[in-house]
């Protein structure tokens, strides 16, 4: 009798666990379906970024000490292409690089909320005083300047949130890469900011 009672309690516990598991799986399925429906209805698209200008103010290379000093003012624009999704830019750090080496200190852009179809424009100055520079990069940038053709990259590292109605998502990592093509009419013969002009507005690669 006692053994049968023990088996009865054990079976009752197992049946309860099965029912709970079925409820949890059902809730997970419902949440997944709702998320899919929301995605299909909203069709969220990541913000578009565009580099509109890049003005090289300083580019001084000291071969003896292996230090590079750079000053670059940029104008970068962002547009939210979504009709129903707003974007909170909670952090945006922007800096310049040459052949994957960061050459300026990261500048923080103002925090902003970007509504449906809104466009925001920033024009920060990116400074990099006395940045240690690898010898092979010093040789490469000297050759680029002599050829009158210099390619820098403007990079943005940030954190964003999405807003749909009154609902606000968690944070997402945002990484933007913009190619800045700077040319001179003729070779510059030596590193320096003089004569380099930004060529055209370029679209940026965006990862979220």
C-alpha positions as a printed Julia matrix, in Angstrom:
208×3 Matrix{Float64}:
  0.0    0.0     0.0
  2.79   2.43    0.95
  4.7    1.51   -2.22
  1.65   2.18   -4.42
  1.15   5.53   -2.72
  4.78   6.47   -3.39
  4.44   5.54   -7.07
  1.24   7.57   -7.29
  2.99  10.69   -5.98
  5.91  10.13   -8.34
  3.59   9.82  -11.35
  1.69  12.93  -10.27
  4.97  14.88  -10.08
  6.06  13.72  -13.53
  2.7   14.61  -15.05
  2.92  18.05  -13.46
  6.39  18.59  -14.92
  5.15  17.55  -18.37
  2.24  19.98  -18.17
  4.55  22.8   -17.05
  6.97  22.04  -19.89
  4.13  22.09  -22.42
  2.95  25.47  -21.08
  6.47  26.94  -21.3
  6.97  25.63  -24.83
  3.59  27.02  -25.82
  4.46  30.45  -24.41
  7.83  30.41  -26.17
  6.11  29.55  -29.45
  3.58  32.38  -29.01
  6.36  34.89  -28.24
  8.31  33.73  -31.32
  5.21  34.1   -33.53
  4.51  37.59  -32.17
  8.14  38.62  -32.73
  7.98  37.32  -36.31
  4.73  39.17  -36.99
  6.17  42.42  -35.57
  9.29  42.02  -37.7
  7.28  41.35  -40.88
  4.98  44.31  -40.22
  7.68  46.81  -39.26
 10.47  45.57  -41.53
 13.12  47.45  -39.48
 16.13  48.71  -41.42
 19.35  49.92  -39.85
 20.08  53.67  -40.06
 21.97  54.96  -43.08
 25.21  56.91  -42.59
 26.91  59.19  -45.12
 30.27  60.96  -45.02
 29.59  64.38  -46.54
 32.94  66.09  -46.01
 36.43  65.55  -44.62
 38.76  68.51  -44.29
 42.37  67.61  -43.49
 43.79  70.36  -41.25
 47.02  68.71  -40.15
 49.09  65.7   -41.21
 52.6   65.86  -39.77
 54.84  62.82  -39.68
 58.08  62.74  -37.72
 60.19  59.92  -39.15
 62.82  60.3   -36.43
 60.38  59.77  -33.55
 57.79  57.69  -35.41
 54.93  60.0   -34.39
 52.02  61.19  -36.5
 49.93  64.27  -35.72
 46.57  64.52  -37.47
 43.63  66.92  -37.38
 40.56  66.2   -39.47
 37.16  67.87  -39.49
 34.4   65.69  -40.84
 30.72  66.05  -41.6
 28.73  62.86  -41.22
 24.97  62.47  -41.59
 22.6   59.76  -40.42
 19.09  59.03  -41.65
 16.45  56.78  -40.11
 14.68  55.12  -43.09
 11.99  53.42  -40.98
  8.36  54.57  -40.97
  7.46  53.09  -37.57
 10.76  52.63  -35.73
 12.63  55.4   -33.88
 16.29  55.17  -32.9
 17.99  56.28  -29.69
 21.71  56.97  -30.18
 22.9   56.52  -26.59
 26.61  56.55  -27.45
 28.52  57.48  -30.6
 32.33  57.59  -30.59
 34.0   58.61  -33.86
 37.65  58.44  -34.89
 39.85  58.27  -37.99
 42.12  55.43  -39.06
 44.75  54.75  -41.7
 45.17  51.16  -42.87
 43.36  49.9   -39.75
 45.49  51.92  -37.32
 43.61  54.5   -35.28
 45.24  57.9   -35.82
 42.96  60.23  -33.83
 41.43  60.26  -30.39
 37.77  59.17  -30.36
 35.35  62.11  -30.18
 31.92  61.67  -28.59
 28.93  62.83  -30.64
 25.86  64.3   -28.91
 23.23  61.82  -27.74
 20.09  62.11  -29.89
 16.74  60.48  -30.61
 16.09  60.0   -34.32
 12.43  59.85  -35.3
 10.86  58.32  -38.39
 12.64  59.59  -41.51
 14.7   62.1   -39.5
 18.21  63.18  -40.53
 20.95  64.23  -38.1
 24.26  65.83  -39.06
 27.45  66.09  -36.98
 30.68  67.98  -37.76
 33.29  67.03  -35.15
 37.01  67.77  -35.29
 39.11  64.62  -34.87
 42.55  65.27  -33.39
 45.43  62.85  -32.95
 48.52  64.6   -31.54
 51.76  62.62  -31.55
 50.28  59.18  -32.2
 52.91  56.36  -32.33
 53.08  55.17  -35.93
 54.53  51.91  -37.24
 57.51  52.38  -39.63
 55.84  50.48  -42.48
 52.78  52.75  -42.18
 54.99  55.84  -42.18
 56.49  54.66  -45.46
 53.02  53.92  -46.89
 51.54  57.31  -45.97
 54.6   59.08  -47.41
 54.1   57.24  -50.7
 50.38  58.09  -50.71
 51.13  61.76  -50.16
 53.72  61.78  -52.94
 51.13  60.25  -55.26
 48.55  62.82  -54.14
 46.08  60.1   -53.21
 45.21  59.43  -49.55
 42.52  57.12  -48.2
 41.42  57.44  -44.56
 38.53  55.73  -42.81
 36.13  57.39  -40.41
 34.75  54.9   -37.91
 31.85  55.19  -35.48
 31.42  52.87  -32.53
 28.15  53.23  -30.64
 25.18  51.81  -28.78
 21.6   52.27  -29.97
 18.05  51.35  -28.94
 14.92  51.04  -31.06
 11.53  52.52  -30.19
  8.22  51.19  -31.51
  5.23  53.01  -30.03
  5.85  53.03  -26.3
  8.1   49.96  -26.4
 11.89  50.48  -26.26
 14.35  47.71  -27.0
 17.58  46.84  -25.23
 20.91  48.13  -26.46
 22.45  47.09  -29.76
 26.04  47.62  -30.85
 26.46  49.94  -33.84
 29.62  50.01  -35.95
 29.99  52.32  -38.96
 32.87  52.57  -41.44
 33.12  55.47  -43.91
 35.78  55.73  -46.63
 37.3   59.2   -47.02
 39.09  59.68  -50.34
 41.4   62.71  -50.36
 43.17  63.78  -53.55
 45.44  66.55  -54.79
 45.67  67.89  -58.32
 49.34  66.9   -58.39
 51.64  64.94  -56.12
 52.31  66.57  -52.76
 55.88  65.19  -52.51
 55.71  65.06  -48.7
 53.19  64.36  -45.94
 51.08  67.36  -45.1
 47.52  68.63  -45.11
 47.99  71.26  -47.81
 46.31  70.51  -51.12
 44.24  67.49  -50.12
 40.54  67.78  -50.94
 37.64  65.48  -50.11
 36.27  64.08  -53.35
 32.59  63.17  -52.88
 29.89  62.13  -50.45
 30.14  58.44  -49.74
 27.79  55.93  -48.19
 29.06  54.13  -45.12
 29.01  50.47  -44.18
 26.74  49.93  -41.14
 26.65  46.92  -38.83
 24.09  46.54  -36.02
